[in-house]
Amino acid sequence: MLTLLENKPRVLIVDPVASADYLIDELNKFAIEIFILFTLDRSKISSNFCLQSKLVNQKNIFICEKTAIDVTKLTQLNIDYVICGYEDSVAIADYLMQQITNYSNDITTSEYRNNKYLMHQVLKNNQLNYLKQEIINFKNIKSSHFNYPCFIKPLNGSASVGAAILNSQAELVDYIKKDFYSPVGRNYSEFIISEYIKGVEYAVGTFSKDGEHYVSSVQKYVTKIHHGVPVILSFELENNKEIIAKVTEYAKIVLTKLGIRNGFAHTEIFLTAENNPVLIEVNPRISGASGALNTLASYSGLDTQIEIFAQKIFNKEIAKKEKTFSKVLCLYNFANKPLPNLSSLKLKYPSINIVDQKKPVGYTRSHTVNLCKSDVVAFIILRDKNLKQLEQDYKEILTLDLNGNYF
């Protein structure tokens, strides 16, 4: 029999994958009792996304297939809120929100928040900026889809797996022949090919309550094209008020049109050279990178997505923060040499605050192309009151990663 902790808010997380440990750690800080429902095969989840936290009582973890969920049993737990932990699970999370809590989304719109093609069709139908797209698979490759270069990614993709720039029909044919697997082991069989837009990429972290969208932060990505694949090297807080206003206004409209009334969202947007915001995609869960984006927001003096959630749903008080300069580096070990213990970098670079190493010492990749977020070997969070010191450390560490000589 389950032992429920009296007077503690209760949250059910459906398939915690994106920033799972961070999410649980932060909820625990607010004395929230956590229940977990796994409908995904945990043995197939990439090591970069596997739940490691020991803060959840084993009796509070349920494992079952999506078609065998005991809603009556979950109702008896008196759950206050349901959190979607991974984009593949948005439909079941929406369904459970509607069945067992007072906060919900229209379940007829759930697919809009997972199917990247439908997502943009909704924007098109509402006269919002969108990407021109087409669904393709191995059987329906045409002689021409879009002018090259164009962009391609899995239809229901995540973690940047399979995202690539194509420069010719030959590259498209070669791409379709490859196998791509999601961070939870699902083989992608359908893809979206779309127009290629140049611009600066931003991520908007939000929490929504009853149709009101609360923004945690707007962060700018620094990317590099590596063997035809856009790879995120780092992200930092956007400070330009005009850009923040333009990006957040568009993001909020997009969230509303896609049916998000309650819950977290990580929205990625291009700001074009003409200063027009265009959606890349919405992910209906907290921001990823093992919590690094939320940590960056916190270090910059902003409320994180979890803090906004705790405040708006459970009236929790948010502690004041010291505002500092901060950036996050995504290391890939581009040279693919045996990986060292990257924590030792702290001895040389004073602005390093956190080294979250995702791969073990000695690790090398089995591939050198098609890098994605699952290939990140470490997230390094820089924090310093001295901006000059932080920028110097940032440039040097980035150079080390690109060259593969950390020490």
N, C-alpha and C positions, 0 to 999 in steps of 0.2 A: 504494500500500500504506500502511496506517495505521502510524504510529509510536507505539507505546505507551510511556509513561514508566514506567520500572522503579520498583518499590517504592512507587508511588503508588496509593492506593485509587481505584477507578473507579466512577463513578456515571452511570447513564443517566437523563435527565429526559425523560419523555414529554409533549410539548406544553407547554413552559414558557410559561404565560400569566400566572397569578396571581403578582405580585411577582417576575417572571422575572429581572430584572436584579439585584435584591437577593439572590435565591437563589443565583445564579451567583457574585456577588461574595463572599458569605459562604462558599460551598464552596471557592472559590479561596483564601481566607485559611487554610484548613486543608490546603492542598496536595493537594486532591482533583482527580483528572483527570475532566473532565466530557465526557460524550457526550450528544447531543441527538437525539431522534427526533421529527420533526414529521409528524403525520398530519392536521393541520388546514391549511386554506388560509391561509397567512400573509398574503396580500394582503387578506383580509377581517377581520383582527384589528384592533380599535379601537386608535387611536393611544395611548390610556392604558395599553394592555397589551402593546404591541409590544416584542419583545426587541431591545435596543440594544447589549447588552454585546459587547465585542470580546475577551473573555477566553477564549472557546472556539475551539479550532483548527477551521478550516473543514472539515478532513478528518474531524472528529469529529461533524459534523452530517449527519444522514440525513433525507431527505424521501421519504415514500411514503404510500400509502393504507393504512388499517387492514387491508384484506384482502390486502395484498401485502407484509407484513413478512417479512423474511428472518430467521427465528429462529436458523438455523444460523450466519449471519454474526454476529449479536449474541452468540451463545454463545461464539464464538471470541475475542471481545474481553475475556473474563474479567471481566465486570461484577460488582461486589460488591453493588450495590444499585440498585433501580429506584425513581424518584420520580415520582409522579403530579403533573403540573404544572397540570392543569385538570380540573374536575369532569366535563366531557364525556368525558374520556379515562380514567376510572377503570377501565373494563372491560379495556381493552387493557393498562393499566399493571399491573393485578392478574394478567392472563394472563402477561405477560413476567416479573413477579416470580416467579411459580411455575415458569416454564420455565428461567430463567437465573440465579437467585440462591437463597440459602438462606433468604430471608425472603419470606413470602407471606401472602395472605389467601385465604379460600375464594371462588373465582370464582363460585360460585352465589349469593353475597350481594352481588356488585358493584353490581347495579341498585339495591339498597337505599340506596346512598350517592350516587346521582345522581337517582333518581326521588323527588321530594319527597313524593309521595302514599304510595308504598310504605314510605318511611321512617317515616311516622307509623302506618301499619298494623302495622308490626313492633312499635312501642311499644305500641299498643293490645293486640296479641296477648300482650304480655308484662306487661300490667297496669301500664304506666308512664304518667306524664302525657303526653298527646298533644293535638294539635289536631284537632277534628272537621273533616273535609274532604270535598270532592267534586270530581271531575274534570269540567270542562265544555269545550265548544268552541262554535263558531258554530251548529252543528246541533242541540245539545241544551240550549239555554237553556230552563229551566222558568219558570213564573210565580213560583215561590218556591224558594229554595235554603236560605238561612239568614235569620234575622232581621237586619235592617239596624240599624246598620252591620255590614258584614262585610269580610273581607280577600280580595284576589285577587293571584295572581302566576303566572308561567309554570310549567308542570309540571316542566320540566328547566331552570329558570332559573339565572341567576348575575348578580352585580354589581348586584343590586336592580332590574334592568331589568323594567319592567312591574308592580312591586309597588305596590299602591294600596289605599286604603280606599274602599269603595262605600257610599253612603247610600240608594240606591233601585234599583228594578228598571230604571228608565230609565238610570241611570248604568252598570249592568251591560251593558245592550244596547249603549250607546255605546262602552263599553270593548272589547267583543269585536270591534267593527268596525275597531279600530285595528291597525296593524302594529307589532309589537315584534320587535327583532332582538337577539340575544345579542352579547356583546363579540367573538365570533368569526364574526359574520355569519349565524348561523342564525336563520331566521324561526320564531317561536313560534306554534304552532297549537293547542295544548292548554294549559289553565290549571287552577289549583287555586283553588277558592273555599272559604274556611274561616271559622270563627267568629272574631270580633274580640276579642282579649284585650288588656286594658290591663296594662301593667307596665313594669318597667325592663329594658332589653335589655343582655345581657352577651355577650361573645365569649370563648371559652376556646381558647387555642392549645395544642396537644399534639403529642407524638411518641410513637408506640407501638412497642414491640419485644416480639415473642412474647406478645402479649396483655396486657402491662404498659403502662399509660398514664401518661406523664410530662407534667405540666402546666408550661408555661412561664409563663403569666400568665392572670389573669382581668381583663378590661377592660370598663368601663361605657361605653355609647354615650349621647351627648346628641343627641336628635333633634328635628326640627321638622316639623309637618305643612304641606306646601307644595302648595297646589292638590290636596289629597286624597292626597298621596303622602308617606310618611314619609321624611324626608331626614336622613342622619347629619351633624350639624354638627361633632362632635368625639368623641374618646374618651380615657379616662384610666384609670389603674390603680385597681382596686378594692382598698381597704385593710381593709375590715371583715372580720375573720377568720371570723365566723359566716356571712356571705354567701358568702365564698370557699369555705368547707367545704361548704355546701349545694349551690352551683352545680357545684363540681368533682365531688362525689360523684355527682350526677345525670348529669353529662356522661360520666363514666367508664362508668357502667352503660349509657348510650345507645350509646357507642362499641362496647362489647362486644356488645350485642344486634344492632347493625348489621353485625357481622362484621369490624370493624377490629382486626386483630392486629398489623399492621405498617404504619408510614407516618405521615404528617402528617395533622392534621385541624384545621379551623377550625369550631368549634361555636358556634352562636348560640342563646341561651336567654333566654326571658322569665322574670323573677321577678315573680309577680303580687302584688297588694295583700295577698293572704292568705299571702304568703311561700312560694308553691309554684313550683318550677322547671318550666317547660314548654318543650320543644324548639321552636325555630323551624326550624332546618335544620342539617345537618352538611355541610361541604364538605371532601372528602377530599384536601386539599392544604394548603400552608402558608397562614398568614393573609395577606390581601391588603393593599390600600392602599399598594402599591409598597414593602412592607417596613416601613411606618411603625409597625404594631402591634408588630412584633418589635423595632424600634429603641426604641420606648417602653419595652418590657420591659427592654431592656438598660440604658437610661438610669436605670431604677428599681432597678438592681442585680440583676436576675433573669437567668437563662440564657434565651437565645432558643431557638426551635424548632430552628434549625440547630445551635446549640451542643449541645443535648441529643442530637441525632442524631449529631453527630461524636463525642461522648463515648461514647454507648452502642454505636455500631456500629464505630467505628474507634479507640476508646480515646484520643481526642485530649484534651489538657489544655485547660481553660477558664481564661482569664485572669480575675483578680479585677477587679471593677468598682467605680467610685465611685458611690454611690447619690445621685441628685439628684431634684428635683421635675420632672415632665415632663407634657406634654399634647400632643395632636395635633389640629390644626384641619383640617377639610375645607372648602376654599373653593369656592364655586360661581359667584361673581360674579352674585348674584341679580338685580341691575338690568340685567344683560346689556349693559353698556356695553363699548366696545373695551377689551380687557384690557391693562393696563400690565405692565411688568417688576416682578413682585412681590418680587424679591430686594431691591429698594430699601427694603422695609419693615424690613430689618435695621438700617438707619440710625436708625430711630425707636424700635424695640422691642428692648431689650437681651436679652430672654429667647429671642428667635428663634435657634434653632440651625441648622435646615435649612429651606430653601425649595425644595420639589420641584415646580417648575411644570410642569404636564402639557399646557398649551395655549400656543400661541405668542402673542407680543405682537400686539395688534390683534384677537384672536379674539373672536367673538360666536357664540352658539348660534343654530341655526335654529329652536329651539322654546323656549317659556317655561314649559311644564308637563312633568309626568312626568320630573322630574330623577332621575338614578340615579348610580351610582359612575363611570360613563363620562363624566359631565358635570363631575366635579371638575376645577377649573382648577389647583388646587395643594393639596398637603399641606404644612402648616407645622408643624414640630416645635418645641415650646417646651421649653427646659431651663434651669433656674436653681436655685441653692442657696437663693435667697430666694423663698419661696412667695408672699408678698404681691406681689412684682414680677411673678411669673409669672401670677398670677390677674388682675392689672391689665391686663397686656398681652393676655391671653386675651380678656377682655371687650371691650377696645377693638378688637381685630382682628376679632372676631366681629361687632361692630356695623358696622364698615367693610364687611364682606362682605355683610351683610344690606341695607345702604343703597347699596352699589355705589360708594362714594366712598373709594378707597384712599389718595388723597393730596390 
